[in-house]
Amino acid sequence: MYHEQSEACGRASSIVVTADSTDEVCQLLQNFLVIWLDTDFDEAKLRYEISMKHLRAVITTVRPFNDIDQCIDFLSDIKDEKVFMIISDTIGKSLLPIIHTWQQLDSVYIFCDNQSEHEEWVKNITKIKGKYTEMEPLCEALKTAGKYCDRNSVTISVYGVDPLFMYTQLFKEAFLEIETNDETNIEELVDYCRRKTDVTQDNLDMLKRKYRCYRPIWWYTSPYFISSMLNRALRLMDIDLILKLGFFIRQLHQDIEDIHHEQKYGNMITAPFQVFRGQSLSIGDFEKLKQTNGKLLSFNNFLSTSKNRDFCLEVFARSAAIYNLDSVGILFVMTIDPRICTESSIPFVDVRNVGFFEGAEEEIIFSTHTFFRIDSIQRIQDNSTDRLWQINLTLISHDNYDLKALLKYQKNQLNRETGWCKLAHILIMLQQSSKAEYLCKTLLESAIYDETRAQYYRLLGVVYEQMGHYSEALIYFEKDLEISLNSPLFNYTDVSSAYMNMGIAYNKLGQYSKAISCLEKAININQQYLPSDHRNVPTTFISLGSVYVELGEYLKTKTLFEQAIAINEKNLPSNHPNIARSHLNIASVYCSIGDYAKSISSYEKAIAIYEKILPKNHPELAVSYKAIGDTYSTVGQFSKALSWYERSHEILKLTLPSNHINMACFYDTLGHFYEETGEYTKSLSWYEQALEIKKLVLPSNHPALACSFSSIGSTYKHMREHAKALSWYEQSLEVRKMVFPSTHIKIAASYSDLGMIYDIMKEYPTALSWYERSLEIRKLVLPSGHPDLAQLYNNMGLVYRKIGEYSKALLLYENALEIWKKAFPAHHPRIALSYNNIGLVYQDMGEYSKAVSLHLQSLEIRKITLPSNHPDLATSYHDAALLYLEMGEYSRALPLYEQLLEITKQTQSSNYSEIAEIYSNIGSVYKGLGKYSKALSSHFQSLEIRKTILPSNHPHLAGTYHNIGIVYYEMQKYSEALSYYEQSLTIKKMALPSSDPELASSLNSIGLIYFHMGENMKSLSYCQESLNIYKMTLPSDHSQLANPYNNIGITYMGMGKYTDALTSLNQALEIRQKALPPNPHEIGQSYGNIGSVYFMMNEYPKAILYYEKALELSLKILNPTHPHIELLKSSIKTAKRECDIDQRI
């Protein structure tokens, strides 16, 4: 018999990996390793050899370093293990302050020549566990530290807190169902350890020769590497190690069962008793655990306990609390009822007489994944620490209501899968795709039977689908279907699953007709041959509903998703992940049909479940966070949306490869978000990153590419690069026509995109044509109150307004507003858009009071919901300011233009044309206020910008010269005004056709200047030339013809030709009265001028009549204190006075 402890310990050694080794780093078998750093290493010295011999006796992996930088690099790369560091006293003082806070560094041991030195700095670093001058006591300390580390690394899962709890029983069943060949398994384990680990040849030979000589419990409690290897395998779900140790897990459980049976009848213990376990927990994990009174708990390993409370408290719990400031010392007190153990087959064993250390402490070991209920958590009073706690647990039976419901569903969910297949499926459910892929491919190589291959094909298909590799997934699903259809063991569940999985893959690949065909076959099989609560039934409904989402048939989707929710809520625990997924699915449908309140509510239900059962960086949480962020973005709550997006992105960066398709989808989301918030450079960057990934992993005609093309086009549209936008939109439509039916909602979206860009390019008939084609489709597939219809009505209204069909524009805008008011909160940006657009129509129609009210409502909403530099907010400031400018309320217009200027300077850093335009408008405001020097200053600022960015013959420069001329005209500096008008005309003649109306406008203004300079013939000549150009290019009743008629009329008046003056002025009035929209200001001007002619003709009653008409109109649009109002009142007063004089005479 091989029982000598000294020999066993002496052989538990390892190969030392030297600092300059170039070999591949070996597979670690323990949860810890030792790093020894000493710049004075000399492997030739006897002391080094002796020291390494001692270390090899207690530690599996030792890594010595004599180079500090190499040591730090190595330590920084360690993620899943704890490091015990031995460091020489010569370098510890300088290095440890830098690295002592690193999480992977568990403890430090100073190996020095003199214990009395360096007392102060050692006290300041709590991870230093001692100073040693001899290797033997240091090794004893390391042995103890390793024992603590192994104990503390046993993972704990809590129901409703840790996702692993959902699958603990499945793990246990999978391990115990693994079929093994005892003759070959131990040889494979030895061969694996020889090739990939640091275990010495002596230990491997011992294991190979003696394994069958001892019980598994003996090996598990021995100081050999098997228990540490098993601990690490179960903690990290290390597939390589589990593949090699699967046989041992099963055999150890069976051995515990057998010994339990023997000891039960030998001792006949029937009364409940207590066992204890001391260990440490991180402060963060303990804080979570404190909130779990009454919940269920599982230790995810074989569980070592003791009947000695004081030993567990002092050695493990109290020491953890005192010596590790980042941890809490825990004493688990577990109440065990032997009757429950018998009824639920929960074996445990007293190892005193069957373990390696015979006669040692009363250690009680339970089989893996044993369940307890948390009864209470209370502080243990201790004078040395406040981080010592007792957690009271009670062993529960498998008849526990929550546990029983969970286990029932789990078995239904996995159907007939056992052993390795069950383990692979659990890994898939935990999003451990790469581990599941490795396991399935490894097992597939040794599969003998077709049915077994089919299982692995099915699982590999699910893995590749999870990884976003849909074409590869489809290949494996097709292999699964082929075997399932031809199997002599034909099973309807297998065939249904194969069709369902193929349907899901086809949907992801954008092949919707094939997806529907496969899923309908699966549903037919489910309805005929499977029970109504079978896991395939709700899953297939959800899968088919997802296809209809892509096809835009939301009512069908809603029905299917509601059926799935009803089935899941009837058959699953309330916080099961499938219920969360059902809420996610229905939330997306509510969002699609515009019911955003229900959408957010459903997302919140899903997230509440996920946050209870999933780890904080689980991909399902990332999906949920993104989804609710999308909805908040849609309803205009951008700060909430960004918060959710940031949480999602952090998880995705940790869990997905950089070119995963889900990363592309998330980049699209960020692109859209920044497009909505007006940050177009960021938007374009995210969209382009998404497209790059899609091109790598998707076929060239995949709908997702069309989506990217459209998104990039939209961003270029906002950036005013219209040719680029049109090109991207056309590419998008081309792809969509290849994959969608002609009435698909995505085709309608492309038509709308094209309509919008043609509208911007001023090709209005073409724009309306595309919009009408889009509207025809949308009316077929969307409910009448869908927000997408409102958006289309809005866009069409914009075109009709531009072509002067105001009644059609108003009707469409009001339809859009009615829909958006029902779909969105009162402060949604789209409602602001509607108010703004309706206001513009009323402004064009001359109904200024209505226009002002609507513009201000729009502005207030945008100030509440949008960032302060958002372009839509700038639009509101612009439109409201322009309206006040037209109304002559210059003091109200000015602050709005100033705010607009500030916003535009922030958002148009690379394009100054809008800034120049704003300066020009501010100049017009100052002109209206009579502050001519400020007006000129603003116009000259506009001029300087335009001179910098525009060619010398650009029409915008002409406009600026013209505006400066207007200010000088108002200042009655006619020579200066004439000079700028002539510069404007010169540019227009170079840049524009000879018949362009802009030339006519300049000629008319010059004519007016000559009138005021008393050069009436020149005035008539310029005004007549202006009129001739207008007559050549515009309809006879066009409003612009009124301007030269008006100026010709006042020139004739100045020449004393009153009849000719009245003729021209009445022509101007007639045109202005017919114009749509009527312009009260211009009509009032005509009334005033006609009144002045009659006054000059001494026909005072007629003069008064026309002056009063002019005043009535002016009062509707101008402030009562406006100078023009004062002038009209004065004219009326004078005319009345002259009339009274005539009457007296």
Buried (B, 14 or more C-beta within 10 A) or exposed (E): EEEEEEEBBBBBBBBBBBBEEEEEEBBBBBBBBBBBBBEEBEEEEEEBEEBBEBBBBBBBBBBBBBBBEBBBEBBEEBEEBBBBBBBBBEBBBEBBEEBBEBEBBBBBBBBBEEBEEBEEBBEEBEBBBBBBEEBEEBBEBBBBBBEBBBBBBBBBBBBBBBBBBBBBBBBBBBBBBBEBEEEEBBEBBBEBBBEBBBBBEEBBEBBBEEBEEBBBBBBBBBBBBBBBBBBBBBBBBBBBBBBBBBBBBBBBBBBBBBBBEEBBEEEEEEEEEEBBBBBBBBEEBBEEBEEBEEBBBBBBBBBBBBBBBEBBBEBBBBBBBBBBEEBBBBBBBBBBBBEBBBEBEBBBBBBBEBBBBEEEBEBBBBBBBBBBBBBEBEEBEBEEBEBBBBBBBBBBBBEBEBBEBBBBBBBBBBBEBBBBBBBBBBBBBBBBBEBBBBBBEBBBEEBEEBBBBBBBBBBBBBBBBBBBBBEBBBBBBBBBBBBBEEBEEEBBBBBBBBBBBBBBBBBBBBBBEBBBBBBBBBBEBBEEEBEEBBBBBBBBBBBBBBBBBBBBBBEBBBBBBBBBBEBBBEBBBEBBBBBBBBBBBBBBBBBBBBBBEBBBEBBBBBBEBBBBBBBEBBBBBBBBBBBBBBBBBBBBBBEBBBBBBEBBBBBBEEBBEEEBBBBBBBBBBBBBBBBBBBBBEBBBBBBBBBBEBBBEBBBEBBBBBBBBBBBBBBBBBBBEBBEBBBBBBBBBBEBBBEBBEEBBBBBBBBBBBBBBBBBBBEBBEBBBBBBEBBBEBBBEBBEEBBBBBBBBBBBBBBBBBBEEBBEBBBBBBBBBBBBBBEBBBEBBBBBBBBBBBBBBBBBBBBBBEBBBBBBBBBBBBBBEBBBEBBBBBBBBBBBBBBBBBBBBBBEBBBEBBBBBBBBBBBBBEEEBEBBBBBBBBBBBBBBBBEBBEBBBBBBBBBBBBBBEBBEEBBBBBBBBBBBBBBBBBBBEBBEBBBBBBBBBBBBBBEBBEEEBBBBBBBBBBBBBBBBBBEBBEBBBBBBBBBBBBBBEBBEEEBBBBBBBBBBBBBBBBBBEBBEBBBBBBBBBBBBBBEBEBBBBBBBBBBBBBBBBBBBBBEBBEBBBBBBBBBBEBBBBBBBEEBEBBEBBBEBBEBBBEBBEEEEEE
